[in-house]
Amino acid sequence: MSVEDRILAAALELLEEHGVARLTMEATAERAGVAKTTLYRRHRNAADLATAAIAHADSDVDAAAEHPDDLRAALLAFLRTFAAEREKVGLDVLGAMLSEPDGELLALHRERVVRPHRDRLAALVVAAQDRGEVRRDVDPLLAIELLVGSFFARHVAGRQMDPDAWAAAAVDLLWRGLEPGT
């Protein structure tokens, strides 16, 4: 495992254990077994480190890319993996980011995590529109936001549901609105 992989794994563990507010450069360096100078050469502060760790963990969320010609399967793969990663890191991390909407943490999260996934999924929606599988008047970003938003709404409401069943139900419901002729 490379030094950077050890650092990001340590940061992710600390995020899972203590949340973003208590993530420190010192604790990360100690957990990763590296000098603080090594850590600071790679990450300028805790916000930079936290978002890099989440983005690194989210590399698996690109499961949608395995289904370039099947939008429904791509959305389902994305949503299942997205939910699993959010459950792993914890929703308090996102809550901390949202509590400071103009802060560096949220801006970096949008840049490193949200935008890459959103752009890849939007491109898949547009490709499905070009193939005639999705209505032309569908806003690709809104479709993605509806799916992702349903994850957070389920948690806020305290609604317990099997993650796979929920993901399939959410995609099925959205799919009805995407199909041509609806």
GULOKOL-517085 format. One record per residue (C-alpha): residue number from 1; x, y, z. Coordinates in steps of 0.001 Angstrom, whole numbers. Example, Ala and Ser with C-alpha at 12.3 -4.5 7.8 and 13.67 -1.06 7.14 Angstrom:
BEGIN
+-------+---------+---------+---------+
| kolro |      xx |      yy |      zz |
+-------+---------+---------+---------+
|     1 |   12300 |   -4500 |    7800 |
|     2 |   13670 |   -1060 |    7140 |
+-------+---------+---------+---------+
This chain:
BEGIN
+-------+---------+---------+---------+
| kolro |      xx |      yy |      zz |
+-------+---------+---------+---------+
|     1 |       0 |       0 |       0 |
|     2 |    1420 |    3387 |    -983 |
|     3 |    1964 |    6196 |    1506 |
|     4 |    -980 |    8106 |       1 |
|     5 |   -3229 |    5052 |     240 |
|     6 |   -2273 |    4629 |    3920 |
|     7 |   -3001 |    8295 |    4583 |
|     8 |   -6385 |    8220 |    2864 |
|     9 |   -7354 |    4940 |    4548 |
|    10 |   -6419 |    6372 |    7944 |
|    11 |   -8371 |    9558 |    7291 |
|    12 |  -11415 |    7569 |    6196 |
|    13 |  -11240 |    5417 |    9324 |
|    14 |  -11072 |    8536 |   11483 |
|    15 |  -13999 |   10084 |    9614 |
|    16 |  -16041 |    6941 |   10208 |
|    17 |  -15097 |    6836 |   13901 |
|    18 |  -15260 |   10514 |   14849 |
|    19 |  -16768 |   12564 |   12020 |
|    20 |  -15293 |   15422 |   10098 |
|    21 |  -15250 |   17912 |   12966 |
|    22 |  -12740 |   15783 |   14879 |
|    23 |  -10530 |   14773 |   11970 |
|    24 |   -7049 |   16124 |   12632 |
|    25 |   -3864 |   16048 |   10669 |
|    26 |   -2005 |   14790 |   13750 |
|    27 |   -4326 |   11829 |   14331 |
|    28 |   -4219 |   10937 |   10643 |
|    29 |    -430 |   11014 |   10514 |
|    30 |    -237 |    8834 |   13604 |
|    31 |   -2806 |    6326 |   12303 |
|    32 |   -1119 |    6162 |    8882 |
|    33 |    2340 |    5804 |   10414 |
|    34 |    3766 |    8825 |    8606 |
|    35 |    5374 |   12062 |    9690 |
|    36 |    3171 |   15155 |    9795 |
|    37 |    5468 |   16750 |    7232 |
|    38 |    4695 |   13877 |    4844 |
|    39 |    1003 |   14448 |    5355 |
|    40 |    1225 |   18224 |    4912 |
|    41 |    3183 |   17801 |    1672 |
|    42 |     161 |   15993 |     242 |
|    43 |   -2778 |   17728 |    1975 |
|    44 |   -2824 |   21341 |    3077 |
|    45 |   -5427 |   20948 |    5852 |
|    46 |   -8145 |   18701 |    7299 |
|    47 |  -10745 |   19812 |    4725 |
|    48 |   -8404 |   18873 |    1888 |
|    49 |   -7624 |   15557 |    3578 |
|    50 |  -11260 |   14690 |    4349 |
|    51 |  -12491 |   15334 |     826 |
|    52 |   -9546 |   13482 |    -703 |
|    53 |  -10335 |   10463 |    1499 |
|    54 |  -14027 |   10515 |     579 |
|    55 |  -13248 |   10930 |   -3123 |
|    56 |  -10799 |    8026 |   -2921 |
|    57 |  -13417 |    5825 |   -1227 |
|    58 |  -16027 |    6959 |   -3742 |
|    59 |  -14004 |    5645 |   -6665 |
|    60 |  -16156 |    2503 |   -6358 |
|    61 |  -19297 |    4596 |   -6829 |
|    62 |  -18510 |    4719 |  -10523 |
|    63 |  -20250 |    1343 |  -10831 |
|    64 |  -22590 |    3106 |  -13257 |
|    65 |  -19797 |    3191 |  -15820 |
|    66 |  -20128 |    -591 |  -16151 |
|    67 |  -23506 |     -30 |  -17861 |
|    68 |  -22891 |    2624 |  -20559 |
|    69 |  -25769 |    1420 |  -22753 |
|    70 |  -28297 |     584 |  -20017 |
|    71 |  -29269 |    3714 |  -18118 |
|    72 |  -31627 |    1937 |  -15737 |
|    73 |  -28902 |    -554 |  -14726 |
|    74 |  -26370 |    2288 |  -14445 |
|    75 |  -28640 |    4314 |  -12149 |
|    76 |  -29322 |    1281 |   -9994 |
|    77 |  -25616 |     400 |   -9728 |
|    78 |  -24770 |    3987 |   -8849 |
|    79 |  -27489 |    4331 |   -6224 |
|    80 |  -26635 |    1064 |   -4478 |
|    81 |  -22944 |    1901 |   -4308 |
|    82 |  -23602 |    5534 |   -3384 |
|    83 |  -25812 |    4459 |    -481 |
|    84 |  -23278 |    1908 |     745 |
|    85 |  -20489 |    4504 |     729 |
|    86 |  -22620 |    7110 |    2531 |
|    87 |  -23567 |    4557 |    5174 |
|    88 |  -19904 |    3679 |    5633 |
|    89 |  -18591 |    7219 |    6015 |
|    90 |  -21625 |    8448 |    7928 |
|    91 |  -24162 |   11136 |    7253 |
|    92 |  -22727 |   13385 |    9945 |
|    93 |  -19854 |   14122 |    7569 |
|    94 |  -22233 |   15624 |    5035 |
|    95 |  -24146 |   17382 |    7815 |
|    96 |  -20925 |   19046 |    8944 |
|    97 |  -20235 |   20170 |    5401 |
|    98 |  -23720 |   21619 |    4989 |
|    99 |  -23515 |   23463 |    8302 |
|   100 |  -20873 |   25696 |    6725 |
|   101 |  -22233 |   26206 |    3184 |
|   102 |  -19583 |   28728 |    2224 |
|   103 |  -16718 |   26744 |    3701 |
|   104 |  -13806 |   25086 |    1990 |
|   105 |  -14942 |   21598 |    3009 |
|   106 |  -18228 |   21735 |    1084 |
|   107 |  -16602 |   23418 |   -1925 |
|   108 |  -13933 |   20715 |   -2120 |
|   109 |  -16547 |   17976 |   -1651 |
|   110 |  -18595 |   19363 |   -4524 |
|   111 |  -15509 |   19565 |   -6725 |
|   112 |  -14004 |   16165 |   -5891 |
|   113 |  -17021 |   13975 |   -5178 |
|   114 |  -20322 |   15459 |   -6322 |
|   115 |  -19371 |   16980 |   -9673 |
|   116 |  -17481 |   13988 |  -11153 |
|   117 |  -20306 |   11548 |  -10365 |
|   118 |  -22998 |   14006 |  -11424 |
|   119 |  -21262 |   14714 |  -14732 |
|   120 |  -20755 |   11008 |  -15547 |
|   121 |  -24368 |   10156 |  -14748 |
|   122 |  -25700 |   13169 |  -16646 |
|   123 |  -23724 |   12045 |  -19698 |
|   124 |  -25359 |    8612 |  -19430 |
|   125 |  -28810 |   10241 |  -19275 |
|   126 |  -28030 |   12364 |  -22341 |
|   127 |  -26784 |    9276 |  -24205 |
|   128 |  -30044 |    7486 |  -23327 |
|   129 |  -31961 |   10508 |  -24615 |
|   130 |  -29990 |   10295 |  -27866 |
|   131 |  -30923 |    6591 |  -28145 |
|   132 |  -34582 |    7470 |  -27608 |
|   133 |  -34810 |    5607 |  -24283 |
|   134 |  -35418 |    8727 |  -22196 |
|   135 |  -37693 |   11665 |  -22891 |
|   136 |  -35951 |   14666 |  -24439 |
|   137 |  -37515 |   17101 |  -21957 |
|   138 |  -35948 |   15349 |  -18933 |
|   139 |  -33387 |   17459 |  -17079 |
|   140 |  -30495 |   14995 |  -16519 |
|   141 |  -29267 |   16776 |  -13393 |
|   142 |  -32718 |   16863 |  -11822 |
|   143 |  -33164 |   13127 |  -12422 |
|   144 |  -29886 |   12426 |  -10610 |
|   145 |  -30739 |   14841 |   -7788 |
|   146 |  -34089 |   13091 |   -7281 |
|   147 |  -32363 |    9742 |   -6824 |
|   148 |  -29647 |   11028 |   -4526 |
|   149 |  -32131 |   13164 |   -2627 |
|   150 |  -34320 |   10149 |   -1949 |
|   151 |  -31440 |    8588 |     -23 |
|   152 |  -31194 |   11554 |    2320 |
|   153 |  -34976 |   11950 |    2634 |
|   154 |  -35277 |    8306 |    3698 |
|   155 |  -32718 |    8861 |    6443 |
|   156 |  -34203 |   12140 |    7657 |
|   157 |  -37646 |   10501 |    7864 |
|   158 |  -36174 |    7561 |    9775 |
|   159 |  -37615 |    5124 |    7278 |
|   160 |  -35907 |    1765 |    7573 |
|   161 |  -35762 |    -194 |    4350 |
|   162 |  -33534 |   -2825 |    2834 |
|   163 |  -30934 |    -796 |     874 |
|   164 |  -31189 |   -2913 |   -2268 |
|   165 |  -34991 |   -2878 |   -2216 |
|   166 |  -35021 |     879 |   -1657 |
|   167 |  -32572 |    1521 |   -4512 |
|   168 |  -34619 |    -624 |   -6907 |
|   169 |  -37882 |    1063 |   -5851 |
|   170 |  -36383 |    4550 |   -6238 |
|   171 |  -34987 |    3801 |   -9697 |
|   172 |  -38223 |    2108 |  -10794 |
|   173 |  -40288 |    5095 |   -9698 |
|   174 |  -37998 |    7595 |  -11423 |
|   175 |  -37787 |    5376 |  -14508 |
|   176 |  -41524 |    5702 |  -15097 |
|   177 |  -41066 |    9446 |  -15439 |
|   178 |  -38073 |    9130 |  -17743 |
|   179 |  -39566 |    6787 |  -20317 |
|   180 |  -40789 |    8246 |  -23594 |
|   181 |  -44552 |    8507 |  -23826 |
|   182 |  -45026 |    9367 |  -20138 |
+-------+---------+---------+---------+
